[in-house]
Amino acid sequence: MRFVADAHLGGLAHLLRMMGFDTLYDNHFEDSEIERIAAHEGRIVLTRDRELLKRRGITHGCYVRAIKSTPQVREIFSRLDLARSARPFSLCLDCNVPLQRVAREAVAERVPPAVLERHDRFVTCDRCRRVFWEGSHWRCMRALVDELVGAG
Ligand SMILES: [Zn+2]
């Protein structure tokens, strides 16, 4: 299941990426662009704008009721039954591309020495070239991830 989020749903887009769902988002997306992407790539449109969902090219849309991103991702998970297909921490949150596992030696020059010492599982994004490790950016999101996966 792949998504395109409208310009107001950046927080939700990031949380869906965190859970491993391919979600396009750009805060400059025009309605016509979202319609084109949805039709062309078979993506589900996520929006809080009912008018957008009336466009002819949008066959699969989901009106998001919640206002804030955490309740929004809970809502989408439960309505679309996403828990079983979630793959947490498999996509770059900024680039929406799959993260690749990399060997510890390969990242030796790109992470702080203390991190290198304490961790042995690293992933990298081929687009932005950043390196991630467990416990870095995602620690604070762990509780939400566990809740979302467990909810199914
Ligand atoms: Zn990236």
Backbone and ligand atoms as CSV (ligand in chain L), in Angstrom:
chain,resi,resn,atom,element,x,y,z
A,1,MET,N,N,0.840,-1.190,0.000
A,1,MET,CA,C,0.000,0.000,0.000
A,1,MET,C,C,0.877,1.242,0.000
A,2,ARG,N,N,0.660,2.120,-1.000
A,2,ARG,CA,C,1.496,3.318,-1.098
A,2,ARG,C,C,0.600,4.559,-1.026
A,3,PHE,N,N,1.185,5.646,-0.555
A,3,PHE,CA,C,0.382,6.837,-0.276
A,3,PHE,C,C,0.970,8.087,-0.915
A,4,VAL,N,N,0.098,9.083,-1.081
A,4,VAL,CA,C,0.572,10.438,-1.330
A,4,VAL,C,C,-0.204,11.331,-0.361
A,5,ALA,N,N,0.530,12.116,0.420
A,5,ALA,CA,C,-0.100,12.957,1.443
A,5,ALA,C,C,-0.183,14.393,0.939
A,6,ASP,N,N,-1.260,15.077,1.262
A,6,ASP,CA,C,-1.372,16.461,0.807
A,6,ASP,C,C,-0.437,17.368,1.613
A,7,ALA,N,N,-0.346,18.617,1.182
A,7,ALA,CA,C,0.678,19.526,1.698
A,7,ALA,C,C,0.579,19.818,3.190
A,8,HIS,N,N,-0.555,19.481,3.815
A,8,HIS,CA,C,-0.710,19.773,5.245
A,8,HIS,C,C,-0.364,18.580,6.134
A,9,LEU,N,N,-0.011,17.471,5.520
A,9,LEU,CA,C,0.143,16.244,6.305
A,9,LEU,C,C,1.584,15.738,6.366
A,10,GLY,N,N,2.528,16.662,6.481
A,10,GLY,CA,C,3.934,16.283,6.533
A,10,GLY,C,C,4.274,15.391,7.722
A,11,GLY,N,N,3.680,15.684,8.864
A,11,GLY,CA,C,3.943,14.887,10.068
A,11,GLY,C,C,3.457,13.460,9.887
A,12,LEU,N,N,2.275,13.316,9.353
A,12,LEU,CA,C,1.716,11.986,9.093
A,12,LEU,C,C,2.569,11.235,8.074
A,13,ALA,N,N,3.014,11.942,7.029
A,13,ALA,CA,C,3.849,11.311,6.004
A,13,ALA,C,C,5.118,10.733,6.632
A,14,HIS,N,N,5.737,11.493,7.519
A,14,HIS,CA,C,6.962,11.011,8.165
A,14,HIS,C,C,6.696,9.781,9.034
A,15,LEU,N,N,5.578,9.801,9.746
A,15,LEU,CA,C,5.266,8.661,10.608
A,15,LEU,C,C,4.955,7.412,9.785
A,16,LEU,N,N,4.293,7.593,8.648
A,16,LEU,CA,C,4.031,6.429,7.783
A,16,LEU,C,C,5.339,5.872,7.217
A,17,ARG,N,N,6.246,6.768,6.851
A,17,ARG,CA,C,7.572,6.312,6.388
A,17,ARG,C,C,8.292,5.564,7.498
A,18,MET,N,N,8.191,6.090,8.709
A,18,MET,CA,C,8.836,5.427,9.848
A,18,MET,C,C,8.333,3.989,9.981
A,19,MET,N,N,7.063,3.777,9.648
A,19,MET,CA,C,6.483,2.445,9.751
A,19,MET,C,C,6.710,1.627,8.475
A,20,GLY,N,N,7.439,2.205,7.514
A,20,GLY,CA,C,7.813,1.453,6.324
A,20,GLY,C,C,6.875,1.603,5.138
A,21,PHE,N,N,5.963,2.586,5.205
A,21,PHE,CA,C,5.048,2.771,4.079
A,21,PHE,C,C,5.518,3.899,3.164
A,22,ASP,N,N,5.710,3.538,1.908
A,22,ASP,CA,C,6.115,4.476,0.866
A,22,ASP,C,C,5.070,5.598,0.781
A,23,THR,N,N,5.473,6.807,1.165
A,23,THR,CA,C,4.532,7.933,1.227
A,23,THR,C,C,5.168,9.170,0.602
A,24,LEU,N,N,4.597,9.619,-0.522
A,24,LEU,CA,C,5.115,10.833,-1.138
A,24,LEU,C,C,4.495,12.038,-0.447
A,25,TYR,N,N,5.336,13.058,-0.285
A,25,TYR,CA,C,4.864,14.277,0.359
A,25,TYR,C,C,5.793,15.409,-0.033
A,26,ASP,N,N,5.185,16.546,-0.294
A,26,ASP,CA,C,5.976,17.745,-0.563
A,26,ASP,C,C,5.065,18.906,-0.193
A,27,ASN,N,N,5.567,19.857,0.586
A,27,ASN,CA,C,4.634,20.909,0.994
A,27,ASN,C,C,4.330,21.903,-0.120
A,28,HIS,N,N,4.879,21.638,-1.318
A,28,HIS,CA,C,4.508,22.455,-2.470
A,28,HIS,C,C,3.565,21.721,-3.420
A,29,PHE,N,N,3.170,20.504,-3.065
A,29,PHE,CA,C,2.259,19.766,-3.943
A,29,PHE,C,C,0.964,20.561,-4.170
A,30,GLU,N,N,0.640,20.773,-5.448
A,30,GLU,CA,C,-0.656,21.344,-5.805
A,30,GLU,C,C,-1.659,20.202,-5.882
A,31,ASP,N,N,-2.955,20.536,-5.762
A,31,ASP,CA,C,-3.982,19.504,-5.859
A,31,ASP,C,C,-3.875,18.712,-7.165
A,32,SER,N,N,-3.603,19.425,-8.257
A,32,SER,CA,C,-3.527,18.754,-9.566
A,32,SER,C,C,-2.364,17.769,-9.623
A,33,GLU,N,N,-1.282,18.126,-8.944
A,33,GLU,CA,C,-0.107,17.252,-8.891
A,33,GLU,C,C,-0.429,15.981,-8.083
A,34,ILE,N,N,-1.115,16.164,-6.968
A,34,ILE,CA,C,-1.509,15.014,-6.144
A,34,ILE,C,C,-2.429,14.093,-6.944
A,35,GLU,N,N,-3.360,14.693,-7.679
A,35,GLU,CA,C,-4.282,13.913,-8.504
A,35,GLU,C,C,-3.500,13.114,-9.556
A,36,ARG,N,N,-2.536,13.762,-10.186
A,36,ARG,CA,C,-1.748,13.116,-11.231
A,36,ARG,C,C,-0.937,11.941,-10.653
A,37,ILE,N,N,-0.282,12.184,-9.524
A,37,ILE,CA,C,0.537,11.140,-8.890
A,37,ILE,C,C,-0.332,9.951,-8.475
A,38,ALA,N,N,-1.484,10.248,-7.878
A,38,ALA,CA,C,-2.370,9.185,-7.398
A,38,ALA,C,C,-2.815,8.303,-8.567
A,39,ALA,N,N,-3.206,8.943,-9.669
A,39,ALA,CA,C,-3.705,8.195,-10.820
A,39,ALA,C,C,-2.574,7.419,-11.486
A,40,HIS,N,N,-1.439,8.052,-11.630
A,40,HIS,CA,C,-0.308,7.482,-12.358
A,40,HIS,C,C,0.377,6.360,-11.586
A,41,GLU,N,N,0.491,6.523,-10.276
A,41,GLU,CA,C,1.252,5.553,-9.481
A,41,GLU,C,C,0.374,4.672,-8.602
A,42,GLY,N,N,-0.942,4.833,-8.720
A,42,GLY,CA,C,-1.856,4.011,-7.925
A,42,GLY,C,C,-1.674,4.199,-6.430
A,43,ARG,N,N,-1.532,5.442,-6.017
A,43,ARG,CA,C,-1.334,5.724,-4.594
A,43,ARG,C,C,-2.645,6.170,-3.939
A,44,ILE,N,N,-2.766,5.881,-2.668
A,44,ILE,CA,C,-3.920,6.325,-1.882
A,44,ILE,C,C,-3.660,7.750,-1.408
A,45,VAL,N,N,-4.598,8.639,-1.671
A,45,VAL,CA,C,-4.448,10.039,-1.271
A,45,VAL,C,C,-4.896,10.215,0.177
A,46,LEU,N,N,-4.040,10.840,0.968
A,46,LEU,CA,C,-4.376,11.160,2.358
A,46,LEU,C,C,-4.570,12.667,2.463
A,47,THR,N,N,-5.695,13.088,2.966
A,47,THR,CA,C,-5.964,14.516,3.020
A,47,THR,C,C,-7.021,14.840,4.062
A,48,ARG,N,N,-7.032,16.124,4.469
A,48,ARG,CA,C,-8.124,16.612,5.304
A,48,ARG,C,C,-9.029,17.525,4.479
A,49,ASP,N,N,-8.894,17.457,3.160
A,49,ASP,CA,C,-9.640,18.325,2.248
A,49,ASP,C,C,-10.615,17.472,1.423
A,50,ARG,N,N,-11.884,17.552,1.770
A,50,ARG,CA,C,-12.869,16.706,1.083
A,50,ARG,C,C,-13.000,17.056,-0.396
A,51,GLU,N,N,-12.764,18.334,-0.734
A,51,GLU,CA,C,-12.857,18.746,-2.137
A,51,GLU,C,C,-11.820,18.020,-2.990
A,52,LEU,N,N,-10.624,17.854,-2.422
A,52,LEU,CA,C,-9.555,17.167,-3.155
A,52,LEU,C,C,-9.993,15.747,-3.529
A,53,LEU,N,N,-10.689,15.100,-2.614
A,53,LEU,CA,C,-11.093,13.706,-2.855
A,53,LEU,C,C,-12.186,13.589,-3.907
A,54,LYS,N,N,-12.785,14.727,-4.278
A,54,LYS,CA,C,-13.835,14.687,-5.314
A,54,LYS,C,C,-13.253,14.722,-6.723
A,55,ARG,N,N,-11.963,14.957,-6.821
A,55,ARG,CA,C,-11.361,15.022,-8.167
A,55,ARG,C,C,-11.469,13.688,-8.891
A,56,ARG,N,N,-11.710,13.777,-10.191
A,56,ARG,CA,C,-11.959,12.606,-11.014
A,56,ARG,C,C,-10.817,11.583,-10.990
A,57,GLY,N,N,-9.575,12.087,-10.977
A,57,GLY,CA,C,-8.423,11.183,-11.058
A,57,GLY,C,C,-8.123,10.451,-9.761
A,58,ILE,N,N,-8.797,10.841,-8.699
A,58,ILE,CA,C,-8.512,10.227,-7.401
A,58,ILE,C,C,-9.538,9.141,-7.099
A,59,THR,N,N,-9.118,7.899,-7.277
A,59,THR,CA,C,-10.049,6.788,-7.076
A,59,THR,C,C,-9.915,6.207,-5.668
A,60,HIS,N,N,-8.728,6.344,-5.077
A,60,HIS,CA,C,-8.536,5.832,-3.733
A,60,HIS,C,C,-8.040,6.954,-2.835
A,61,GLY,N,N,-8.929,7.425,-1.977
A,61,GLY,CA,C,-8.562,8.504,-1.083
A,61,GLY,C,C,-9.020,8.175,0.314
A,62,CYS,N,N,-8.383,8.827,1.265
A,62,CYS,CA,C,-8.737,8.570,2.649
A,62,CYS,C,C,-8.801,9.921,3.354
A,63,TYR,N,N,-9.978,10.291,3.812
A,63,TYR,CA,C,-10.128,11.537,4.539
A,63,TYR,C,C,-9.637,11.325,5.968
A,64,VAL,N,N,-8.681,12.161,6.375
A,64,VAL,CA,C,-8.078,12.016,7.697
A,64,VAL,C,C,-8.825,12.913,8.678
A,65,ARG,N,N,-9.384,12.328,9.737
A,65,ARG,CA,C,-10.182,13.115,10.677
A,65,ARG,C,C,-9.333,13.812,11.727
A,66,ALA,N,N,-8.320,13.117,12.238
A,66,ALA,CA,C,-7.526,13.670,13.348
A,66,ALA,C,C,-6.728,14.890,12.890
A,67,ILE,N,N,-6.400,15.747,13.849
A,67,ILE,CA,C,-5.703,17.000,13.538
A,67,ILE,C,C,-4.192,16.837,13.667
A,68,LYS,N,N,-3.752,16.096,14.680
A,68,LYS,CA,C,-2.316,15.971,14.935
A,68,LYS,C,C,-1.767,14.657,14.399
A,69,SER,N,N,-0.452,14.657,14.137
A,69,SER,CA,C,0.112,13.538,13.378
A,69,SER,C,C,0.061,12.188,14.106
A,70,THR,N,N,0.273,12.167,15.418
A,70,THR,CA,C,0.233,10.868,16.112
A,70,THR,C,C,-1.171,10.249,16.083
A,71,PRO,N,N,-2.213,11.008,16.463
A,71,PRO,CA,C,-3.560,10.447,16.283
A,71,PRO,C,C,-3.885,10.129,14.822
A,72,GLN,N,N,-3.324,10.899,13.901
A,72,GLN,CA,C,-3.576,10.622,12.481
A,72,GLN,C,C,-3.030,9.265,12.070
A,73,VAL,N,N,-1.810,8.956,12.504
A,73,VAL,CA,C,-1.233,7.680,12.084
A,73,VAL,C,C,-1.977,6.518,12.764
A,74,ARG,N,N,-2.417,6.739,13.992
A,74,ARG,CA,C,-3.242,5.700,14.651
A,74,ARG,C,C,-4.519,5.462,13.855
A,75,GLU,N,N,-5.135,6.561,13.439
A,75,GLU,CA,C,-6.390,6.473,12.689
A,75,GLU,C,C,-6.206,5.704,11.374
A,76,ILE,N,N,-5.161,6.048,10.628
A,76,ILE,CA,C,-4.922,5.407,9.330
A,76,ILE,C,C,-4.569,3.930,9.528
A,77,PHE,N,N,-3.786,3.652,10.546
A,77,PHE,CA,C,-3.424,2.251,10.824
A,77,PHE,C,C,-4.661,1.416,11.088
A,78,SER,N,N,-5.560,1.966,11.896
A,78,SER,CA,C,-6.712,1.158,12.249
A,78,SER,C,C,-7.702,1.068,11.088
A,79,ARG,N,N,-7.899,2.176,10.360
A,79,ARG,CA,C,-8.881,2.126,9.261
A,79,ARG,C,C,-8.421,1.266,8.098
A,80,LEU,N,N,-7.117,1.297,7.806
A,80,LEU,CA,C,-6.614,0.545,6.646
A,80,LEU,C,C,-5.933,-0.762,7.062
A,81,ASP,N,N,-5.980,-1.050,8.346
A,81,ASP,CA,C,-5.452,-2.316,8.852
A,81,ASP,C,C,-3.989,-2.530,8.449
A,82,LEU,N,N,-3.162,-1.564,8.814
A,82,LEU,CA,C,-1.779,-1.552,8.326
A,82,LEU,C,C,-0.786,-2.325,9.198
A,83,ALA,N,N,-1.195,-2.688,10.410
A,83,ALA,CA,C,-0.216,-3.235,11.360
A,83,ALA,C,C,0.578,-4.410,10.794
A,84,ARG,N,N,-0.112,-5.318,10.108
A,84,ARG,CA,C,0.594,-6.513,9.643
A,84,ARG,C,C,1.593,-6.239,8.530
A,85,SER,N,N,1.370,-5.190,7.751
A,85,SER,CA,C,2.312,-4.922,6.658
A,85,SER,C,C,3.356,-3.877,7.036
A,86,ALA,N,N,3.358,-3.443,8.274
A,86,ALA,CA,C,4.341,-2.447,8.694
A,86,ALA,C,C,5.749,-3.051,8.721
A,87,ARG,N,N,6.707,-2.247,8.303
A,87,ARG,CA,C,8.116,-2.641,8.400
A,87,ARG,C,C,8.876,-1.461,9.000
A,88,PRO,N,N,8.780,-1.293,10.312
A,88,PRO,CA,C,9.338,-0.103,10.964
A,88,PRO,C,C,10.822,0.105,10.665
A,89,PHE,N,N,11.173,1.369,10.493
A,89,PHE,CA,C,12.576,1.773,10.310
A,89,PHE,C,C,13.231,1.203,9.050
A,90,SER,N,N,12.432,0.955,8.018
A,90,SER,CA,C,13.014,0.434,6.783
A,90,SER,C,C,13.177,1.513,5.709
A,91,LEU,N,N,12.589,2.696,5.940
A,91,LEU,CA,C,12.697,3.780,4.954
A,91,LEU,C,C,13.354,5.006,5.574
A,92,CYS,N,N,14.054,5.781,4.724
A,92,CYS,CA,C,14.576,7.074,5.181
A,92,CYS,C,C,13.392,8.017,5.372
A,93,LEU,N,N,13.305,8.649,6.528
A,93,LEU,CA,C,12.159,9.510,6.809
A,93,LEU,C,C,12.120,10.734,5.904
A,94,ASP,N,N,13.266,11.197,5.483
A,94,ASP,CA,C,13.302,12.386,4.638
A,94,ASP,C,C,13.185,12.056,3.162
A,95,CYS,N,N,13.779,10.956,2.732
A,95,CYS,CA,C,13.859,10.661,1.301
A,95,CYS,C,C,12.823,9.641,0.826
A,96,ASN,N,N,12.198,8.903,1.746
A,96,ASN,CA,C,11.200,7.901,1.356
A,96,ASN,C,C,11.797,6.803,0.487
A,97,VAL,N,N,13.062,6.461,0.702
A,97,VAL,CA,C,13.685,5.355,-0.044
A,97,VAL,C,C,14.171,4.314,0.970
A,98,PRO,N,N,14.273,3.045,0.533
A,98,PRO,CA,C,14.674,1.983,1.463
A,98,PRO,C,C,16.068,2.204,2.029
A,99,LEU,N,N,16.205,1.958,3.326
A,99,LEU,CA,C,17.518,2.018,3.967
A,99,LEU,C,C,18.244,0.702,3.712
A,100,GLN,N,N,19.548,0.792,3.540
A,100,GLN,CA,C,20.360,-0.391,3.260
A,100,GLN,C,C,21.246,-0.684,4.459
A,101,ARG,N,N,21.308,-1.959,4.805
A,101,ARG,CA,C,22.223,-2.344,5.873
A,101,ARG,C,C,23.662,-2.147,5.400
A,102,VAL,N,N,24.499,-1.607,6.268
A,102,VAL,CA,C,25.914,-1.445,5.907
A,102,VAL,C,C,26.799,-2.029,7.011
A,103,ALA,N,N,27.953,-2.458,6.603
A,103,ALA,CA,C,28.896,-3.032,7.553
A,103,ALA,C,C,29.467,-1.928,8.438
A,104,ARG,N,N,29.800,-2.326,9.652
A,104,ARG,CA,C,30.351,-1.411,10.629
A,104,ARG,C,C,31.609,-0.715,10.082
A,105,GLU,N,N,32.442,-1.471,9.430
A,105,GLU,CA,C,33.692,-0.910,8.911
A,105,GLU,C,C,33.412,0.190,7.877
A,106,ALA,N,N,32.326,-0.016,7.119
A,106,ALA,CA,C,32.027,0.927,6.041
A,106,ALA,C,C,31.589,2.294,6.555
A,107,VAL,N,N,31.105,2.355,7.800
A,107,VAL,CA,C,30.628,3.639,8.315
A,107,VAL,C,C,31.597,4.251,9.325
A,108,ALA,N,N,32.723,3.602,9.498
A,108,ALA,CA,C,33.661,4.006,10.541
A,108,ALA,C,C,34.005,5.505,10.487
A,109,GLU,N,N,34.065,6.047,9.282
A,109,GLU,CA,C,34.469,7.444,9.174
A,109,GLU,C,C,33.276,8.387,9.196
A,110,ARG,N,N,32.086,7.821,9.229
A,110,ARG,CA,C,30.904,8.685,9.110
A,110,ARG,C,C,30.091,8.770,10.391
A,111,VAL,N,N,30.459,8.044,11.425
A,111,VAL,CA,C,29.740,8.174,12.698
A,111,VAL,C,C,30.745,8.456,13.818
A,112,PRO,N,N,30.275,9.076,14.894
A,112,PRO,CA,C,31.178,9.374,16.010
A,112,PRO,C,C,31.773,8.093,16.592
A,113,PRO,N,N,33.016,8.134,17.028
A,113,PRO,CA,C,33.701,6.941,17.556
A,113,PRO,C,C,32.926,6.256,18.680
A,114,ALA,N,N,32.299,7.028,19.560
A,114,ALA,CA,C,31.567,6.440,20.683
A,114,ALA,C,C,30.392,5.601,20.180
A,115,VAL,N,N,29.771,6.072,19.110
A,115,VAL,CA,C,28.640,5.345,18.519
A,115,VAL,C,C,29.138,4.051,17.891
A,116,LEU,N,N,30.247,4.166,17.199
A,116,LEU,CA,C,30.829,2.994,16.539
A,116,LEU,C,C,31.153,1.907,17.564
A,117,GLU,N,N,31.570,2.340,18.708
A,117,GLU,CA,C,31.939,1.409,19.762
A,117,GLU,C,C,30.732,0.673,20.341
A,118,ARG,N,N,29.644,1.393,20.475
A,118,ARG,CA,C,28.483,0.834,21.169
A,118,ARG,C,C,27.487,0.096,20.277
A,119,HIS,N,N,27.599,0.266,18.976
A,119,HIS,CA,C,26.594,-0.327,18.083
A,119,HIS,C,C,27.249,-1.179,17.001
A,120,ASP,N,N,26.506,-2.191,16.534
A,120,ASP,CA,C,27.064,-2.897,15.377
A,120,ASP,C,C,26.077,-3.053,14.220
A,121,ARG,N,N,24.891,-2.512,14.373
A,121,ARG,CA,C,23.957,-2.542,13.252
A,121,ARG,C,C,23.741,-1.131,12.718
A,122,PHE,N,N,24.119,-0.938,11.467
A,122,PHE,CA,C,23.988,0.379,10.855
A,122,PHE,C,C,23.246,0.276,9.531
A,123,VAL,N,N,22.498,1.324,9.216
A,123,VAL,CA,C,21.853,1.398,7.906
A,123,VAL,C,C,22.151,2.760,7.311
A,124,THR,N,N,22.059,2.826,5.982
A,124,THR,CA,C,22.330,4.094,5.327
A,124,THR,C,C,21.294,4.340,4.239
A,125,CYS,N,N,21.121,5.629,3.915
A,125,CYS,CA,C,20.212,6.024,2.847
A,125,CYS,C,C,21.058,6.351,1.633
A,126,ASP,N,N,20.741,5.706,0.500
A,126,ASP,CA,C,21.525,5.931,-0.711
A,126,ASP,C,C,21.341,7.333,-1.277
A,127,ARG,N,N,20.241,7.975,-0.925
A,127,ARG,CA,C,20.001,9.292,-1.494
A,127,ARG,C,C,20.672,10.400,-0.676
A,128,CYS,N,N,20.402,10.464,0.636
A,128,CYS,CA,C,20.970,11.568,1.427
A,128,CYS,C,C,22.305,11.179,2.073
A,129,ARG,N,N,22.662,9.890,1.975
A,129,ARG,CA,C,23.952,9.395,2.451
A,129,ARG,C,C,24.094,9.389,3.971
A,130,ARG,N,N,23.012,9.695,4.695
A,130,ARG,CA,C,23.133,9.676,6.145
A,130,ARG,C,C,23.179,8.239,6.662
A,131,VAL,N,N,23.804,8.078,7.823
A,131,VAL,CA,C,23.917,6.765,8.455
A,131,VAL,C,C,23.052,6.777,9.717
A,132,PHE,N,N,22.318,5.708,9.913
A,132,PHE,CA,C,21.481,5.593,11.113
A,132,PHE,C,C,21.859,4.340,11.873
A,133,TRP,N,N,21.621,4.380,13.159
A,133,TRP,CA,C,21.867,3.202,13.985
A,133,TRP,C,C,20.752,3.138,15.011
A,134,GLU,N,N,20.530,1.956,15.516
A,134,GLU,CA,C,19.462,1.806,16.489
A,134,GLU,C,C,19.720,2.686,17.690
A,135,GLY,N,N,18.689,3.375,18.111
A,135,GLY,CA,C,18.866,4.227,19.271
A,135,GLY,C,C,19.243,5.651,18.911
A,136,SER,N,N,19.451,5.929,17.645
A,136,SER,CA,C,19.774,7.313,17.300
A,136,SER,C,C,18.505,8.133,17.180
A,137,HIS,N,N,18.073,8.366,15.958
A,137,HIS,CA,C,16.926,9.249,15.754
A,137,HIS,C,C,15.609,8.630,16.202
A,138,TRP,N,N,15.612,7.345,16.327
A,138,TRP,CA,C,14.326,6.678,16.449
A,138,TRP,C,C,13.962,6.273,17.863
A,139,ARG,N,N,14.849,6.472,18.797
A,139,ARG,CA,C,14.573,5.971,20.137
A,139,ARG,C,C,13.243,6.494,20.679
A,140,CYS,N,N,13.029,7.788,20.510
A,140,CYS,CA,C,11.819,8.386,21.084
A,140,CYS,C,C,10.555,7.929,20.375
A,141,MET,N,N,10.716,7.301,19.219
A,141,MET,CA,C,9.534,6.872,18.479
A,141,MET,C,C,9.191,5.411,18.755
A,142,ARG,N,N,10.058,4.742,19.490
A,142,ARG,CA,C,9.907,3.303,19.697
A,142,ARG,C,C,8.539,2.941,20.300
A,143,ALA,N,N,8.128,3.731,21.288
A,143,ALA,CA,C,6.865,3.414,21.966
A,143,ALA,C,C,5.696,3.481,20.994
A,144,LEU,N,N,5.718,4.488,20.129
A,144,LEU,CA,C,4.640,4.634,19.147
A,144,LEU,C,C,4.676,3.466,18.148
A,145,VAL,N,N,5.889,3.121,17.703
A,145,VAL,CA,C,6.032,2.006,16.758
A,145,VAL,C,C,5.464,0.726,17.368
A,146,ASP,N,N,5.836,0.456,18.603
A,146,ASP,CA,C,5.356,-0.774,19.262
A,146,ASP,C,C,3.835,-0.756,19.403
A,147,GLU,N,N,3.325,0.403,19.732
A,147,GLU,CA,C,1.870,0.521,19.864
A,147,GLU,C,C,1.166,0.251,18.533
A,148,LEU,N,N,1.710,0.836,17.452
A,148,LEU,CA,C,1.059,0.689,16.141
A,148,LEU,C,C,1.130,-0.741,15.637
A,149,VAL,N,N,2.256,-1.377,15.802
A,149,VAL,CA,C,2.414,-2.747,15.333
A,149,VAL,C,C,1.560,-3.686,16.176
A,150,GLY,N,N,1.538,-3.428,17.490
A,150,GLY,CA,C,0.774,-4.280,18.388
A,150,GLY,C,C,-0.723,-4.112,18.242
A,151,ALA,N,N,-1.111,-2.957,17.709
A,151,ALA,CA,C,-2.539,-2.649,17.617
A,151,ALA,C,C,-3.271,-3.587,16.661
A,152,GLY,N,N,-2.508,-4.184,15.716
A,152,GLY,CA,C,-3.173,-5.061,14.752
A,152,GLY,C,C,-3.385,-6.432,15.335
L,1,ZN,ZN,ZN,17.662,9.844,3.013
